[in-house]
């Protein structure tokens, strides 16, 4: 039961079963929530540069 996690994506709230070897998965889907997080960080860094 310790591998059931809640997605860390803002506004998502889905639960998923973490089957990763290290047990550190953070998002329900790398194509949805993880991609949004990466894009948000990228644009944040780009704005800070110029």
C-alpha positions in Angstrom: 0.0 0.0 0.0 3.0 2.3 0.4 3.4 2.7 -3.3 0.0 4.4 -3.9 0.8 8.0 -4.4 -1.1 11.2 -5.1 0.0 13.2 -8.2 2.0 16.3 -7.4 0.7 18.1 -10.5 -1.1 21.4 -9.5 -4.8 20.8 -9.8 -4.5 17.1 -10.6 -5.1 15.1 -7.5 -5.1 11.7 -9.2 -3.8 8.6 -7.4 -1.4 6.1 -9.0 0.5 3.0 -8.2 4.3 3.8 -8.2 5.9 0.9 -9.9 9.3 2.6 -10.3 12.3 0.8 -9.0 13.3 3.6 -6.7 9.8 4.4 -5.6 10.1 8.1 -6.4 7.6 8.7 -9.1 5.8 12.1 -8.7 3.2 12.4 -11.4 0.3 10.3 -12.7 1.5 10.7 -16.3 4.8 11.9 -17.7 3.0 13.0 -20.8 0.5 15.2 -18.9 1.4 16.5 -15.4 5.2 15.9 -15.7 5.4 17.7 -19.0 3.4 20.7 -17.7 5.8 20.9 -14.7 8.9 20.8 -17.0 7.4 23.4 -19.3 6.5 25.7 -16.4 10.1 25.5 -15.0 11.6 26.1 -18.5 9.5 29.3 -19.1 10.3 30.5 -15.6 14.0 30.2 -16.3 13.7 31.8 -19.7 11.9 34.8 -18.2 14.6 35.3 -15.5 17.3 35.4 -18.2 15.9 38.1 -20.3 
